[in-house]
Amino acid sequence: MLGTMLYGPRDVRCEEVPEPRILKPTDAIIRLAAACICGSDLWPYRGLNEITSPLAMGHEYCGVVEEIGDAVTTVRPGQFVVGSFCLSDNTCPHCRFGFQSSCEQREFMTGAQARYARVPLADGTLVATPEIPEDDLIPSLLATSDVLGTGWYAADAARVQSGSTVVVVGDGAVGLMGVLAANQMGAGRIIAMSGHKTRQNLAIEFGATDIVSERGDAGVAQVRALTGNIGADAVLECVGLEESMRQAINCARPGAMVGYVGVPHGVNLDGQAMFFSQVGMLGGPAPVRRFLPYLMDLVLERRINPGKVFDLTLPLVDVAEGYRAMDERRAIKTMLRV
C-alpha cells in the first residue's frame, strides 16, 4: 500500500510500505476514510526534531475497522471509528482522572498518512459512531482526532467559562479550533491573534469577536488596550515558541489560566516573572480521548463544522505538496484522500 515516510528535513515521500497487521491482541486495523497533515508534523519536516531513521508519518485518523485482535471487545469490524493521537487503555489511574494522554501504557499513533493503519490499545482508544457517517462529515470527524480535541483541551485547561474574555495565541489549525471551543463554552469575548487574512476570517466564522494582528509586545499592548489594561480571563497558547508563550502569559490577568498545547521548542521562562504574574498554567499533550465522544456527537448532530479548517485537499500521492503548502503557510491544514 502507499504510505508517507519522512527521511530527513523536507524529504517526505509517498511510497510503497507494508500493510499493517495485528501484532498484539489489543490491536485493531482500520481502513482510513481520510488522512491529514498536522502542524506538529512540520517540526521534524523542518529539521527541528532529530530524525535518526525514516519515520512513518500521520497520527490523525478515522475510518472503518477491518480486523481486531483477540482481546478487543469494544469495537468490531465494519464499524466507523475515531481515535486519539495518544493511544491509551482508558482504565489506568491517569485515564480515569481524565488524562489519557499520560496513560501508564501510553503510545503515540504513527503511520496514519496511509490507506490502512494499526491502532494499538484499540479498546481504550477508539470510539465508534452509531452508523457509517455521511461523507461530508468525514473532515470534521477527522478533526476531532487531534486538532479539535487539542484546541478544546486548551480552552478547558484555561478554564474558559460563560462570559469569559479569552485570548487565543496562534492561528494554525489548533488555534482556530481553540476559538471554536471557547465559543462553544460560552466565552463572551474571544480575541484571536493572527496576522493572516484567511485565518482571521475563519477565526471570525468560528466565533472570534476581535482580531489582533500584532505579535510579541505590540500584540500584548493591543490586548491590554482592548481589555482596559486588565488582560484576559483565559489564554490559549497554541504555538509552542518562547515568544508565543511569553505573549500568552503577558496577555493574562492575575488569577487567569493559560492552557498551553503548542509543542514547546526552545521555551525558557523566568521563574520570578511567573511568580509575580500570578498566572496559572496547565497543558501538555491533549487528553483527546476524554473529550472525543462529546465532540463526535457535536459533529454528528451538525452543531459544529471543524472540518472547515481543511483548506487544501490532495490525493495521498501528492503528500509532499501538502507539507510544502503548510510549511509555506499557503494552507492551514491539508487533508489527504486515500
N, C-alpha and C positions, 0 to 999 in steps of 0.2 A: 504494500500500500504506500501511498505518498504521505510523507511527514516532514516536519520542519526541524532542521538541525542548525545550530549556531556553532561555527568553528572558530570564530575569533571576532574582533571588533569589525562590525559592518560586513561580516561574512556569514550571511544567513542563506540557507538553501532549502528548497523543496526537493526531496529526493526519495528514492525507494528505501523504506525501512521495514523491518519485520513487523508483522501484525502482532499485537499484544495477545498474551494468553494468560490464563489463570495460573498464578504462582502460589497463592495461599488460599485456604478455604474461605477466607473472609473477603476475597476479591470479587469484583464484577467487571465484565467487559461491556462497554457501551458503544453504540454506533452514533457518532456525533451528528446532531442536526445542523450545527454550525460551529465554527471556531472563531477566535478573535485574538488580537494582539493587545497586550496590556501595557500601560505606561511603564510599569516596573520591568518589563522585558527590555526596555530601552537602556537600562543601566548596564547589563552585560553587552548589549549590542553596541553601546558607545565605548566599551572597554573600561568602564568604571568598576565593574566586578571582574575579578580574575577568572579566566577560562582556562582550565588545565586539560580539559578533554571535551570533545564535541557534546553539546547539550541538546537534549530533546526538548523543544520549546512548547509552551502552552499550558496554562493552568486554569482556564475558564472554560466551562463545558456544560452542555445539556444534550440530551439525546435519548435513544431507546436502548434499554437493556437487552443485550444479546445473549449473555451467558453469566451464570453466577457460580461461585464456589459452594461447596457442600455446607458451609456454616452460615451462609447468608439466608436470612428469613424475612426481612422487611421489604425487599423488592424482588420482582420476578421478571423473567424475560417477557418482552413485549410492552413493559411499562415505560412511559416517558419520565425521565428523572432529571433533576438538577442537583449539583453538589458543590461544596465549597472548595476553594483552592487549598485550604488547610484540611487535611484528612484526619478524622477523629473517630474514636469509638463511641462518643456521646454518652459514656457511662462512668468515666473516671471522676474523681472529686472535682477536678477543674472544669470538666464538661458540665457536670451537674450544677456548678456555680455559674455557668454561662460563659465560660472562657474555653470553648472547644479549640481555639487556636493555640492553647497551651496544653492540650491533651497529653497525658502521660505516654500515649502511643503515637503522638503526632508525626505525620509525614506531610510533605508538600507535593501537591499534584504536579506532574510533568507529562509531556508528550501529548497534550490535548490539541495542538495545531496539526491535526491529522484526521483520518477518516474514522479510526477506532481508537479507543483509549482504555487502559486498565485503571480501575478505581479501587485502590486498597481500602480496607475498613468500610466496605460498602454499607453495612447496616447503620453505622453511625454517621455516615457522610451524605448519603443520597436521600433525597426527598422526591417522592413520586407525585405526579399530578393525577387527578381523578380519571382523566381520559387523555388521549393524544390531543395536544393543543392545536389550534388553528395556526397556519404557517406565519401569519402576520404577527403572532405573539412570540415567535422564536427569538428575535433580537432582544426583547425585554426580559424574557426568561434567562437568556444567556447573560444579560447584565446583572441579574440577581446573584450569579455565581461568585462575583468578586466586586466589581466597581460599585454597584448599588449597595451591596452589603457593607462594603468598606466605607462609603460615604455615610451610610446610615449609622454605622458604629462611631464615626467621627462626631456626628450630631448627638448620639446617645452619650458618648463619653464626655462631651462638652456640656451635657445636661441641658440641652435645648428644651424649653418649656413654652407653654402657651404665652404669647405676648413678648417673648424674649427678643432682644436685639442681638443678632448673630452676624459675625463676620466670617467669610469663607476665603481662606488664602489658598490660591491655586485654582486655575481654570481648566485643568485637564479633566478627564472623564470622572475621576473620583471627586474632584472639587465640585463639578456640576451635579453629581449625584448627592453631594452634601447639601447643595442648595435645595434640591428636590426633597431630601429628607427633612431639612429644617422647616420647609414649607408644610410638609405633611404633619410635622409635630406641632404646628400652630405658631411658629415664630411670628412676631408682629412686624419685625423689620429684618431683612436679610441683605447685607452688604457684600456683594461679590467683588473680589479684587481681580481684575482682568484688564489687560491692555489689547485684547484681540477682539475685533468687532463681532465675528461669527460666534465666538464663545460668549461674549456679552449678551448677544441676542438669545442664545439658548439658555443662559442663566436666567434671563428675564422670563422666558417661557416657563422655566421650572419653578419660578417664584421669587427671584431676586427683586427687591424694591429699589436698590441703589447699586450703582457701579462705581468703583474706584479704579482708575486705570494706572495710577502711580504705584510704584513699588518702594520697598525699604522705608526709610524715614519719611519720605514725601507721602507715601501711602498711609503710614500711621497718622501723619498730620491731617490727612483728609478724613480718616475715620474719626479722629478726635473732633474735627470741625463738625462732622455730621451728628455726633452724639453729645454735643455740648461739653466737650472735653472730658466726658465721663469714661468712654470706652464701651466695649461690647460686653454683654452678659455671658456670651458663649462664643468661642472662636474655634473654627475647624482648620487645622493645618494639614494640607493635602499635597505637599510637595516633597519635603524631606531635606532641604538645604538649610544651611545655617542662617542665611538671610531670611528665608521664609519663616523659620522657627522664631527668630527674633521679632520679625514683623508680627507674627501671631501673638506672641506674649505681650508685646507693646501695645497691641490693639485692645487688650483685655482690661476690664476694670478690676479693681481689687475685689477678691472673692469670686471672680469668674473662673471658668474652667476652659482649658484648651484641650480639645480632642485631636491628637496628632496621629495621623495614619500614613503620612508620607515616609517611605523607607529612608532612614537617615543616611546621608553621605556627607562626611566632614562636618558634623554638627558638634560644636563645643559651646556650652552655656556657662555663664557667670553665676556661680552659686550665690554670691552676695546679692547680685541683682535679682535673682529669683526669690531670695528670701524676702527682700523688701517689696517686691511686686505683689506679694500675697495672691498669686495666681496659681491655681491647681492645674495639674496635667495628668491625663490618662490617655493611653493609646497603645500602639503596637499593632501586630498583625490582627486583622479584624476577625472576631468570632462569628463569621458569616452564618454558620450553622444555627446559631441562636435565633437569628432573625429570618432565616430562609423560608420557613413555612408561611409566615405572615407576609413577607414581601412577594412570594409567589402568588398568594391569594390576591394581593393588590393588583398584580399584573393580570391574573386570570379573570378578575372582575372588571378589568379595564378602567381601574381607578387611577392608575399611573401609567406612563409610557416612557420608561427609562431607555428603551431601545433607540430613542431619537439621538442618543449620544453617538451612535454609529453613523458617521457621516461619509464613510467610504466602505464600499463592499467590493471584494475582489475574489476570484477563484483562488483556491489554495495554491495553485502552481505559481501565482503572482505574489506570494507572501513577501518576497524581498522588497517589492514596491510598496507594500503595506507598511513595512518597517521604515523605509525611506520617507514615506509621506508623514508618518508620525514623528520621526526624528526631525524633520524639517518644518514641523508644525503646519503642514498642509492638510492634515487630518487630525481630528480629535481622537478618534478611535476607529480602527479598521476591523470590520467583520469579514471572515473568510468563509466562503461557501465551499463545503467539502463534498 
